[in-house]
């Protein structure tokens, strides 16, 4: 599995209580491919930059503190 070392590192971070986040310049469909790394779950927010930029500063901070 090509993502083996990344998946293991993500799993170790989660076990340590860290919240793993990713910011990418890819589109939403490409970003969803991070399921292979163990980062994306059904409870994670995925949105494109233009949508994020339209949010209020308070909501932005809630999404990406």
PDB file of N, H, CA, C and O in Angstrom:
ATOM      1  N   UNK A   1       0.850  -1.185   0.000  1.00  0.00           N
ATOM      2  CA  UNK A   1       0.000   0.000   0.000  1.00  0.00           C
ATOM      3  C   UNK A   1       0.890   1.239   0.000  1.00  0.00           C
ATOM      4  O   UNK A   1       1.735   1.403   0.879  1.00  0.00           O
ATOM      5  N   UNK A   2       0.696   2.105  -0.983  1.00  0.00           N
ATOM      6  H   UNK A   2       0.009   1.971  -1.698  1.00  0.00           H
ATOM      7  CA  UNK A   2       1.542   3.295  -1.130  1.00  0.00           C
ATOM      8  C   UNK A   2       1.392   4.277   0.027  1.00  0.00           C
ATOM      9  O   UNK A   2       2.322   5.022   0.335  1.00  0.00           O
ATOM     10  N   UNK A   3       0.237   4.280   0.660  1.00  0.00           N
ATOM     11  H   UNK A   3      -0.519   3.675   0.409  1.00  0.00           H
ATOM     12  CA  UNK A   3      -0.016   5.233   1.734  1.00  0.00           C
ATOM     13  C   UNK A   3       0.319   4.664   3.112  1.00  0.00           C
ATOM     14  O   UNK A   3       0.037   5.308   4.123  1.00  0.00           O
ATOM     15  N   UNK A   4       0.911   3.480   3.174  1.00  0.00           N
ATOM     16  H   UNK A   4       1.140   2.958   2.353  1.00  0.00           H
ATOM     17  CA  UNK A   4       1.189   2.813   4.438  1.00  0.00           C
ATOM     18  C   UNK A   4       1.855   3.691   5.487  1.00  0.00           C
ATOM     19  O   UNK A   4       1.303   3.852   6.575  1.00  0.00           O
ATOM     20  N   UNK A   5       3.022   4.266   5.201  1.00  0.00           N
ATOM     21  H   UNK A   5       3.470   4.135   4.317  1.00  0.00           H
ATOM     22  CA  UNK A   5       3.696   5.085   6.209  1.00  0.00           C
ATOM     23  C   UNK A   5       2.879   6.309   6.615  1.00  0.00           C
ATOM     24  O   UNK A   5       2.884   6.693   7.784  1.00  0.00           O
ATOM     25  N   UNK A   6       2.175   6.927   5.660  1.00  0.00           N
ATOM     26  H   UNK A   6       2.171   6.615   4.710  1.00  0.00           H
ATOM     27  CA  UNK A   6       1.355   8.086   5.980  1.00  0.00           C
ATOM     28  C   UNK A   6       0.189   7.659   6.860  1.00  0.00           C
ATOM     29  O   UNK A   6      -0.106   8.309   7.863  1.00  0.00           O
ATOM     30  N   UNK A   7      -0.477   6.564   6.487  1.00  0.00           N
ATOM     31  H   UNK A   7      -0.237   6.035   5.673  1.00  0.00           H
ATOM     32  CA  UNK A   7      -1.612   6.070   7.267  1.00  0.00           C
ATOM     33  C   UNK A   7      -1.176   5.768   8.695  1.00  0.00           C
ATOM     34  O   UNK A   7      -1.889   6.094   9.644  1.00  0.00           O
ATOM     35  N   UNK A   8      -0.007   5.147   8.854  1.00  0.00           N
ATOM     36  H   UNK A   8       0.572   4.882   8.083  1.00  0.00           H
ATOM     37  CA  UNK A   8       0.503   4.828  10.197  1.00  0.00           C
ATOM     38  C   UNK A   8       0.786   6.101  10.991  1.00  0.00           C
ATOM     39  O   UNK A   8       0.480   6.164  12.182  1.00  0.00           O
ATOM     40  N   UNK A   9       1.361   7.106  10.354  1.00  0.00           N
ATOM     41  H   UNK A   9       1.611   7.054   9.387  1.00  0.00           H
ATOM     42  CA  UNK A   9       1.653   8.364  11.049  1.00  0.00           C
ATOM     43  C   UNK A   9       0.360   9.058  11.480  1.00  0.00           C
ATOM     44  O   UNK A   9       0.276   9.591  12.587  1.00  0.00           O
ATOM     45  N   UNK A  10      -0.641   9.051  10.606  1.00  0.00           N
ATOM     46  H   UNK A  10      -0.573   8.618   9.707  1.00  0.00           H
ATOM     47  CA  UNK A  10      -1.932   9.659  10.942  1.00  0.00           C
ATOM     48  C   UNK A  10      -2.561   8.906  12.114  1.00  0.00           C
ATOM     49  O   UNK A  10      -3.076   9.522  13.047  1.00  0.00           O
ATOM     50  N   UNK A  11      -2.519   7.579  12.064  1.00  0.00           N
ATOM     51  H   UNK A  11      -2.101   7.078  11.306  1.00  0.00           H
ATOM     52  CA  UNK A  11      -3.079   6.766  13.152  1.00  0.00           C
ATOM     53  C   UNK A  11      -2.359   7.053  14.468  1.00  0.00           C
ATOM     54  O   UNK A  11      -3.004   7.149  15.512  1.00  0.00           O
ATOM     55  N   UNK A  12      -1.037   7.190  14.434  1.00  0.00           N
ATOM     56  H   UNK A  12      -0.513   7.112  13.586  1.00  0.00           H
ATOM     57  CA  UNK A  12      -0.267   7.501  15.648  1.00  0.00           C
ATOM     58  C   UNK A  12      -0.674   8.861  16.219  1.00  0.00           C
ATOM     59  O   UNK A  12      -0.814   9.015  17.432  1.00  0.00           O
ATOM     60  N   UNK A  13      -0.863   9.840  15.339  1.00  0.00           N
ATOM     61  H   UNK A  13      -0.749   9.714  14.354  1.00  0.00           H
ATOM     62  CA  UNK A  13      -1.277  11.173  15.793  1.00  0.00           C
ATOM     63  C   UNK A  13      -2.647  11.115  16.461  1.00  0.00           C
ATOM     64  O   UNK A  13      -2.862  11.731  17.505  1.00  0.00           O
ATOM     65  N   UNK A  14      -3.572  10.371  15.853  1.00  0.00           N
ATOM     66  H   UNK A  14      -3.397   9.871  15.005  1.00  0.00           H
ATOM     67  CA  UNK A  14      -4.916  10.254  16.417  1.00  0.00           C
ATOM     68  C   UNK A  14      -4.873   9.557  17.772  1.00  0.00           C
ATOM     69  O   UNK A  14      -5.580   9.955  18.698  1.00  0.00           O
ATOM     70  N   UNK A  15      -4.047   8.517  17.893  1.00  0.00           N
ATOM     71  H   UNK A  15      -3.474   8.193  17.141  1.00  0.00           H
ATOM     72  CA  UNK A  15      -3.913   7.816  19.172  1.00  0.00           C
ATOM     73  C   UNK A  15      -3.355   8.737  20.251  1.00  0.00           C
ATOM     74  O   UNK A  15      -3.680   8.594  21.430  1.00  0.00           O
ATOM     75  N   UNK A  16      -2.518   9.677  19.842  1.00  0.00           N
ATOM     76  H   UNK A  16      -2.254   9.793  18.884  1.00  0.00           H
ATOM     77  CA  UNK A  16      -1.935  10.628  20.789  1.00  0.00           C
ATOM     78  C   UNK A  16      -2.911  11.753  21.146  1.00  0.00           C
ATOM     79  O   UNK A  16      -2.607  12.608  21.979  1.00  0.00           O
ATOM     80  N   UNK A  17      -4.081  11.743  20.509  1.00  0.00           N
ATOM     81  H   UNK A  17      -4.328  11.049  19.833  1.00  0.00           H
ATOM     82  CA  UNK A  17      -5.081  12.761  20.810  1.00  0.00           C
ATOM     83  C   UNK A  17      -5.012  13.982  19.914  1.00  0.00           C
ATOM     84  O   UNK A  17      -5.702  14.973  20.152  1.00  0.00           O
ATOM     85  N   UNK A  18      -4.175  13.915  18.877  1.00  0.00           N
ATOM     86  H   UNK A  18      -3.614  13.110  18.683  1.00  0.00           H
ATOM     87  CA  UNK A  18      -4.058  15.047  17.955  1.00  0.00           C
ATOM     88  C   UNK A  18      -5.159  14.990  16.908  1.00  0.00           C
ATOM     89  O   UNK A  18      -5.571  13.909  16.487  1.00  0.00           O
ATOM     90  N   UNK A  19      -5.629  16.147  16.493  1.00  0.00           N
ATOM     91  H   UNK A  19      -5.294  17.026  16.835  1.00  0.00           H
ATOM     92  CA  UNK A  19      -6.612  16.249  15.415  1.00  0.00           C
ATOM     93  C   UNK A  19      -5.848  16.502  14.123  1.00  0.00           C
ATOM     94  O   UNK A  19      -5.194  17.534  13.977  1.00  0.00           O
ATOM     95  N   UNK A  20      -5.928  15.575  13.199  1.00  0.00           N
ATOM     96  H   UNK A  20      -6.460  14.736  13.318  1.00  0.00           H
ATOM     97  CA  UNK A  20      -5.182  15.671  11.946  1.00  0.00           C
ATOM     98  C   UNK A  20      -6.020  16.426  10.931  1.00  0.00           C
ATOM     99  O   UNK A  20      -7.174  16.080  10.677  1.00  0.00           O
ATOM    100  N   UNK A  21      -5.420  17.472  10.350  1.00  0.00           N
ATOM    101  H   UNK A  21      -4.483  17.753  10.556  1.00  0.00           H
ATOM    102  CA  UNK A  21      -6.111  18.290   9.359  1.00  0.00           C
ATOM    103  C   UNK A  21      -5.233  18.416   8.123  1.00  0.00           C
ATOM    104  O   UNK A  21      -4.010  18.290   8.198  1.00  0.00           O
ATOM    105  N   UNK A  22      -5.875  18.668   6.984  1.00  0.00           N
ATOM    106  H   UNK A  22      -6.868  18.770   6.924  1.00  0.00           H
ATOM    107  CA  UNK A  22      -5.128  18.863   5.751  1.00  0.00           C
ATOM    108  C   UNK A  22      -5.739  20.019   4.989  1.00  0.00           C
ATOM    109  O   UNK A  22      -6.962  20.140   4.910  1.00  0.00           O
ATOM    110  N   UNK A  23      -4.906  20.860   4.436  1.00  0.00           N
ATOM    111  H   UNK A  23      -3.913  20.762   4.501  1.00  0.00           H
ATOM    112  CA  UNK A  23      -5.349  21.933   3.561  1.00  0.00           C
ATOM    113  C   UNK A  23      -4.669  21.689   2.219  1.00  0.00           C
ATOM    114  O   UNK A  23      -3.448  21.545   2.160  1.00  0.00           O
ATOM    115  N   UNK A  24      -5.444  21.641   1.150  1.00  0.00           N
ATOM    116  H   UNK A  24      -6.436  21.758   1.197  1.00  0.00           H
ATOM    117  CA  UNK A  24      -4.888  21.338  -0.162  1.00  0.00           C
ATOM    118  C   UNK A  24      -5.427  22.293  -1.208  1.00  0.00           C
ATOM    119  O   UNK A  24      -6.488  22.890  -1.026  1.00  0.00           O
ATOM    120  N   UNK A  25      -4.717  22.434  -2.273  1.00  0.00           N
ATOM    121  H   UNK A  25      -3.855  21.949  -2.421  1.00  0.00           H
ATOM    122  CA  UNK A  25      -5.164  23.261  -3.384  1.00  0.00           C
ATOM    123  C   UNK A  25      -5.983  22.478  -4.394  1.00  0.00           C
ATOM    124  O   UNK A  25      -6.435  23.038  -5.393  1.00  0.00           O
ATOM    125  N   UNK A  26      -6.180  21.187  -4.145  1.00  0.00           N
ATOM    126  H   UNK A  26      -5.813  20.733  -3.333  1.00  0.00           H
ATOM    127  CA  UNK A  26      -6.943  20.355  -5.066  1.00  0.00           C
ATOM    128  C   UNK A  26      -8.440  20.603  -4.933  1.00  0.00           C
ATOM    129  O   UNK A  26      -8.899  21.220  -3.972  1.00  0.00           O
ATOM    130  N   UNK A  27      -9.184  20.117  -5.905  1.00  0.00           N
ATOM    131  H   UNK A  27      -8.811  19.616  -6.686  1.00  0.00           H
ATOM    132  CA  UNK A  27     -10.636  20.251  -5.826  1.00  0.00           C
ATOM    133  C   UNK A  27     -11.202  19.248  -4.823  1.00  0.00           C
ATOM    134  O   UNK A  27     -10.473  18.395  -4.317  1.00  0.00           O
ATOM    135  N   UNK A  28     -12.489  19.349  -4.539  1.00  0.00           N
ATOM    136  H   UNK A  28     -13.081  20.042  -4.950  1.00  0.00           H
ATOM    137  CA  UNK A  28     -13.121  18.543  -3.499  1.00  0.00           C
ATOM    138  C   UNK A  28     -12.979  17.046  -3.772  1.00  0.00           C
ATOM    139  O   UNK A  28     -12.688  16.275  -2.858  1.00  0.00           O
ATOM    140  N   UNK A  29     -13.181  16.636  -5.008  1.00  0.00           N
ATOM    141  H   UNK A  29     -13.417  17.262  -5.751  1.00  0.00           H
ATOM    142  CA  UNK A  29     -13.106  15.203  -5.320  1.00  0.00           C
ATOM    143  C   UNK A  29     -11.702  14.652  -5.088  1.00  0.00           C
ATOM    144  O   UNK A  29     -11.541  13.549  -4.568  1.00  0.00           O
ATOM    145  N   UNK A  30     -10.692  15.419  -5.474  1.00  0.00           N
ATOM    146  H   UNK A  30     -10.823  16.316  -5.897  1.00  0.00           H
ATOM    147  CA  UNK A  30      -9.317  14.981  -5.243  1.00  0.00           C
ATOM    148  C   UNK A  30      -9.000  14.954  -3.759  1.00  0.00           C
ATOM    149  O   UNK A  30      -8.352  14.028  -3.271  1.00  0.00           O
ATOM    150  N   UNK A  31      -9.456  15.963  -3.050  1.00  0.00           N
ATOM    151  H   UNK A  31      -9.983  16.715  -3.446  1.00  0.00           H
ATOM    152  CA  UNK A  31      -9.192  16.033  -1.612  1.00  0.00           C
ATOM    153  C   UNK A  31      -9.807  14.846  -0.876  1.00  0.00           C
ATOM    154  O   UNK A  31      -9.248  14.377   0.115  1.00  0.00           O
ATOM    155  N   UNK A  32     -10.950  14.357  -1.350  1.00  0.00           N
ATOM    156  H   UNK A  32     -11.404  14.738  -2.155  1.00  0.00           H
ATOM    157  CA  UNK A  32     -11.589  13.208  -0.699  1.00  0.00           C
ATOM    158  C   UNK A  32     -10.748  11.951  -0.798  1.00  0.00           C
ATOM    159  O   UNK A  32     -10.958  11.009  -0.033  1.00  0.00           O
ATOM    160  N   UNK A  33      -9.803  11.916  -1.721  1.00  0.00           N
ATOM    161  H   UNK A  33      -9.633  12.681  -2.342  1.00  0.00           H
ATOM    162  CA  UNK A  33      -8.963  10.727  -1.862  1.00  0.00           C
ATOM    163  C   UNK A  33      -8.087  10.520  -0.636  1.00  0.00           C
ATOM    164  O   UNK A  33      -7.424   9.490  -0.520  1.00  0.00           O
ATOM    165  N   UNK A  34      -8.075  11.479   0.276  1.00  0.00           N
ATOM    166  H   UNK A  34      -8.615  12.316   0.182  1.00  0.00           H
ATOM    167  CA  UNK A  34      -7.268  11.319   1.485  1.00  0.00           C
ATOM    168  C   UNK A  34      -7.829  10.256   2.419  1.00  0.00           C
ATOM    169  O   UNK A  34      -7.249   9.986   3.471  1.00  0.00           O
ATOM    170  N   UNK A  35      -8.954   9.648   2.044  1.00  0.00           N
ATOM    171  H   UNK A  35      -9.426   9.866   1.190  1.00  0.00           H
ATOM    172  CA  UNK A  35      -9.462   8.523   2.836  1.00  0.00           C
ATOM    173  C   UNK A  35      -8.407   7.428   2.907  1.00  0.00           C
ATOM    174  O   UNK A  35      -8.335   6.693   3.892  1.00  0.00           O
ATOM    175  N   UNK A  36      -7.598   7.318   1.876  1.00  0.00           N
ATOM    176  H   UNK A  36      -7.656   7.915   1.076  1.00  0.00           H
ATOM    177  CA  UNK A  36      -6.558   6.291   1.827  1.00  0.00           C
ATOM    178  C   UNK A  36      -5.470   6.543   2.868  1.00  0.00           C
ATOM    179  O   UNK A  36      -4.713   5.634   3.209  1.00  0.00           O
ATOM    180  N   UNK A  37      -5.391   7.759   3.366  1.00  0.00           N
ATOM    181  H   UNK A  37      -6.006   8.497   3.089  1.00  0.00           H
ATOM    182  CA  UNK A  37      -4.391   8.101   4.375  1.00  0.00           C
ATOM    183  C   UNK A  37      -4.959   8.072   5.787  1.00  0.00           C
ATOM    184  O   UNK A  37      -4.225   8.261   6.757  1.00  0.00           O
ATOM    185  N   UNK A  38      -6.260   7.835   5.904  1.00  0.00           N
ATOM    186  H   UNK A  38      -6.856   7.682   5.115  1.00  0.00           H
ATOM    187  CA  UNK A  38      -6.871   7.783   7.218  1.00  0.00           C
ATOM    188  C   UNK A  38      -7.237   9.139   7.796  1.00  0.00           C
ATOM    189  O   UNK A  38      -7.596   9.225   8.970  1.00  0.00           O
ATOM    190  N   UNK A  39      -7.156  10.207   6.998  1.00  0.00           N
ATOM    191  H   UNK A  39      -6.865  10.137   6.044  1.00  0.00           H
ATOM    192  CA  UNK A  39      -7.483  11.542   7.500  1.00  0.00           C
ATOM    193  C   UNK A  39      -8.979  11.818   7.379  1.00  0.00           C
ATOM    194  O   UNK A  39      -9.610  12.243   8.347  1.00  0.00           O
ATOM    195  N   UNK A  40      -9.546  11.581   6.206  1.00  0.00           N
ATOM    196  H   UNK A  40      -9.033  11.235   5.420  1.00  0.00           H
ATOM    197  CA  UNK A  40     -10.953  11.908   5.964  1.00  0.00           C
ATOM    198  C   UNK A  40     -11.878  10.888   6.617  1.00  0.00           C
ATOM    199  O   UNK A  40     -11.677   9.680   6.491  1.00  0.00           O
ATOM    200  N   UNK A  41     -12.878  11.383   7.304  1.00  0.00           N
ATOM    201  H   UNK A  41     -13.041  12.364   7.406  1.00  0.00           H
ATOM    202  CA  UNK A  41     -13.965  10.541   7.808  1.00  0.00           C
ATOM    203  C   UNK A  41     -15.263  11.244   7.455  1.00  0.00           C
ATOM    204  O   UNK A  41     -15.239  12.362   6.940  1.00  0.00           O
ATOM    205  N   UNK A  42     -16.380  10.619   7.721  1.00  0.00           N
ATOM    206  H   UNK A  42     -16.400   9.711   8.139  1.00  0.00           H
ATOM    207  CA  UNK A  42     -17.662  11.226   7.370  1.00  0.00           C
ATOM    208  C   UNK A  42     -17.957  12.463   8.208  1.00  0.00           C
ATOM    209  O   UNK A  42     -18.892  13.201   7.898  1.00  0.00           O
ATOM    210  N   UNK A  43     -17.186  12.707   9.260  1.00  0.00           N
ATOM    211  H   UNK A  43     -16.426  12.107   9.512  1.00  0.00           H
ATOM    212  CA  UNK A  43     -17.443  13.850  10.139  1.00  0.00           C
ATOM    213  C   UNK A  43     -16.542  15.038   9.856  1.00  0.00           C
ATOM    214  O   UNK A  43     -16.556  16.017  10.602  1.00  0.00           O
ATOM    215  N   UNK A  44     -15.771  14.966   8.804  1.00  0.00           N
ATOM    216  H   UNK A  44     -15.759  14.170   8.198  1.00  0.00           H
ATOM    217  CA  UNK A  44     -14.832  16.027   8.460  1.00  0.00           C
ATOM    218  C   UNK A  44     -15.465  16.950   7.418  1.00  0.00           C
ATOM    219  O   UNK A  44     -16.211  16.495   6.551  1.00  0.00           O
ATOM    220  N   UNK A  45     -15.166  18.234   7.506  1.00  0.00           N
ATOM    221  H   UNK A  45     -14.559  18.603   8.210  1.00  0.00           H
ATOM    222  CA  UNK A  45     -15.687  19.209   6.547  1.00  0.00           C
ATOM    223  C   UNK A  45     -14.718  19.316   5.377  1.00  0.00           C
ATOM    224  O   UNK A  45     -13.517  19.511   5.561  1.00  0.00           O
ATOM    225  N   UNK A  46     -15.260  19.185   4.180  1.00  0.00           N
ATOM    226  H   UNK A  46     -16.236  19.026   4.030  1.00  0.00           H
ATOM    227  CA  UNK A  46     -14.467  19.392   2.971  1.00  0.00           C
ATOM    228  C   UNK A  46     -15.172  20.471   2.167  1.00  0.00           C
ATOM    229  O   UNK A  46     -16.351  20.337   1.840  1.00  0.00           O
ATOM    230  N   UNK A  47     -14.453  21.544   1.848  1.00  0.00           N
ATOM    231  H   UNK A  47     -13.495  21.653   2.114  1.00  0.00           H
ATOM    232  CA  UNK A  47     -15.030  22.599   1.013  1.00  0.00           C
ATOM    233  C   UNK A  47     -13.922  23.245   0.200  1.00  0.00           C
ATOM    234  O   UNK A  47     -12.744  23.174   0.548  1.00  0.00           O
ATOM    235  N   UNK A  48     -14.327  23.872  -0.882  1.00  0.00           N
ATOM    236  H   UNK A  48     -15.284  23.929  -1.165  1.00  0.00           H
ATOM    237  CA  UNK A  48     -13.363  24.550  -1.734  1.00  0.00           C
ATOM    238  C   UNK A  48     -13.099  25.954  -1.204  1.00  0.00           C
ATOM    239  O   UNK A  48     -13.931  26.543  -0.516  1.00  0.00           O
ATOM    240  N   UNK A  49     -11.926  26.473  -1.540  1.00  0.00           N
ATOM    241  H   UNK A  49     -11.250  25.994  -2.100  1.00  0.00           H
ATOM    242  CA  UNK A  49     -11.479  27.774  -1.059  1.00  0.00           C
ATOM    243  C   UNK A  49     -12.452  28.914  -1.267  1.00  0.00           C
ATOM    244  O   UNK A  49     -12.684  29.688  -0.338  1.00  0.00           O
ATOM    245  N   UNK A  50     -13.040  29.051  -2.467  1.00  0.00           N
ATOM    246  H   UNK A  50     -12.851  28.422  -3.222  1.00  0.00           H
ATOM    247  CA  UNK A  50     -13.967  30.171  -2.672  1.00  0.00           C
ATOM    248  C   UNK A  50     -15.147  30.150  -1.692  1.00  0.00           C
ATOM    249  O   UNK A  50     -15.602  31.200  -1.239  1.00  0.00           O
ATOM    250  N   UNK A  51     -15.632  28.959  -1.373  1.00  0.00           N
ATOM    251  H   UNK A  51     -15.262  28.106  -1.741  1.00  0.00           H
ATOM    252  CA  UNK A  51     -16.731  28.850  -0.402  1.00  0.00           C
ATOM    253  C   UNK A  51     -16.245  29.242   0.993  1.00  0.00           C
ATOM    254  O   UNK A  51     -16.924  29.974   1.713  1.00  0.00           O
ATOM    255  N   UNK A  52     -15.059  28.745   1.367  1.00  0.00           N
ATOM    256  H   UNK A  52     -14.507  28.150   0.782  1.00  0.00           H
ATOM    257  CA  UNK A  52     -14.492  29.063   2.678  1.00  0.00           C
ATOM    258  C   UNK A  52     -14.289  30.573   2.823  1.00  0.00           C
ATOM    259  O   UNK A  52     -14.564  31.137   3.882  1.00  0.00           O
ATOM    260  N   UNK A  53     -13.813  31.222   1.770  1.00  0.00           N
ATOM    261  H   UNK A  53     -13.589  30.763   0.910  1.00  0.00           H
ATOM    262  CA  UNK A  53     -13.539  32.668   1.817  1.00  0.00           C
ATOM    263  C   UNK A  53     -14.806  33.505   1.971  1.00  0.00           C
ATOM    264  O   UNK A  53     -14.729  34.668   2.366  1.00  0.00           O
ATOM    265  N   UNK A  54     -15.958  32.938   1.670  1.00  0.00           N
ATOM    266  H   UNK A  54     -16.021  31.993   1.349  1.00  0.00           H
ATOM    267  CA  UNK A  54     -17.217  33.668   1.805  1.00  0.00           C
ATOM    268  C   UNK A  54     -17.789  33.575   3.220  1.00  0.00           C
ATOM    269  O   UNK A  54     -18.772  34.250   3.526  1.00  0.00           O
ATOM    270  N   UNK A  55     -17.201  32.763   4.077  1.00  0.00           N
ATOM    271  H   UNK A  55     -16.403  32.215   3.828  1.00  0.00           H
ATOM    272  CA  UNK A  55     -17.700  32.588   5.434  1.00  0.00           C
ATOM    273  C   UNK A  55     -17.298  33.764   6.318  1.00  0.00           C
ATOM    274  O   UNK A  55     -16.344  34.481   6.017  1.00  0.00           O
ATOM    275  N   UNK A  56     -18.020  33.949   7.389  1.00  0.00           N
ATOM    276  H   UNK A  56     -18.794  33.365   7.634  1.00  0.00           H
ATOM    277  CA  UNK A  56     -17.651  34.998   8.351  1.00  0.00           C
ATOM    278  C   UNK A  56     -16.376  34.566   9.093  1.00  0.00           C
ATOM    279  O   UNK A  56     -16.104  33.370   9.194  1.00  0.00           O
ATOM    280  N   UNK A  57     -15.604  35.510   9.605  1.00  0.00           N
ATOM    281  H   UNK A  57     -15.825  36.481   9.523  1.00  0.00           H
ATOM    282  CA  UNK A  57     -14.383  35.168  10.333  1.00  0.00           C
ATOM    283  C   UNK A  57     -14.638  34.210  11.512  1.00  0.00           C
ATOM    284  O   UNK A  57     -13.807  33.343  11.783  1.00  0.00           O
ATOM    285  N   UNK A  58     -15.758  34.352  12.206  1.00  0.00           N
ATOM    286  H   UNK A  58     -16.433  35.056  11.986  1.00  0.00           H
ATOM    287  CA  UNK A  58     -16.063  33.466  13.323  1.00  0.00           C
ATOM    288  C   UNK A  58     -16.259  32.037  12.867  1.00  0.00           C
ATOM    289  O   UNK A  58     -15.766  31.107  13.505  1.00  0.00           O
ATOM    290  N   UNK A  59     -16.971  31.852  11.772  1.00  0.00           N
ATOM    291  H   UNK A  59     -17.371  32.608  11.254  1.00  0.00           H
ATOM    292  CA  UNK A  59     -17.186  30.498  11.254  1.00  0.00           C
ATOM    293  C   UNK A  59     -15.877  29.924  10.734  1.00  0.00           C
ATOM    294  O   UNK A  59     -15.605  28.739  10.928  1.00  0.00           O
ATOM    295  N   UNK A  60     -15.059  30.749  10.075  1.00  0.00           N
ATOM    296  H   UNK A  60     -15.280  31.711   9.917  1.00  0.00           H
ATOM    297  CA  UNK A  60     -13.751  30.276   9.610  1.00  0.00           C
ATOM    298  C   UNK A  60     -12.924  29.735  10.778  1.00  0.00           C
ATOM    299  O   UNK A  60     -12.322  28.665  10.681  1.00  0.00           O
ATOM    300  N   UNK A  61     -12.902  30.488  11.885  1.00  0.00           N
ATOM    301  H   UNK A  61     -13.390  31.357  11.963  1.00  0.00           H
ATOM    302  CA  UNK A  61     -12.128  30.059  13.057  1.00  0.00           C
ATOM    303  C   UNK A  61     -12.679  28.770  13.656  1.00  0.00           C
ATOM    304  O   UNK A  61     -11.913  27.964  14.184  1.00  0.00           O
ATOM    305  N   UNK A  62     -13.992  28.561  13.585  1.00  0.00           N
ATOM    306  H   UNK A  62     -14.614  29.217  13.156  1.00  0.00           H
ATOM    307  CA  UNK A  62     -14.579  27.321  14.091  1.00  0.00           C
ATOM    308  C   UNK A  62     -14.173  26.128  13.237  1.00  0.00           C
ATOM    309  O   UNK A  62     -13.982  25.025  13.750  1.00  0.00           O
ATOM    310  N   UNK A  63     -14.044  26.353  11.929  1.00  0.00           N
ATOM    311  H   UNK A  63     -14.199  27.248  11.512  1.00  0.00           H
ATOM    312  CA  UNK A  63     -13.674  25.274  11.021  1.00  0.00           C
ATOM    313  C   UNK A  63     -12.185  25.004  11.082  1.00  0.00           C
ATOM    314  O   UNK A  63     -11.767  23.849  11.161  1.00  0.00           O
ATOM    315  N   UNK A  64     -11.383  26.050  11.047  1.00  0.00           N
ATOM    316  H   UNK A  64     -11.723  26.988  10.983  1.00  0.00           H
ATOM    317  CA  UNK A  64      -9.916  25.912  11.048  1.00  0.00           C
ATOM    318  C   UNK A  64      -9.339  26.828  12.116  1.00  0.00           C
ATOM    319  O   UNK A  64      -8.882  27.931  11.816  1.00  0.00           O
ATOM    320  N   UNK A  65      -9.362  26.362  13.376  1.00  0.00           N
ATOM    321  H   UNK A  65      -9.733  25.466  13.619  1.00  0.00           H
ATOM    322  CA  UNK A  65      -8.892  27.223  14.479  1.00  0.00           C
ATOM    323  C   UNK A  65      -7.421  27.598  14.380  1.00  0.00           C
ATOM    324  O   UNK A  65      -6.907  28.313  15.240  1.00  0.00           O
TER     325      UNK A  65
END
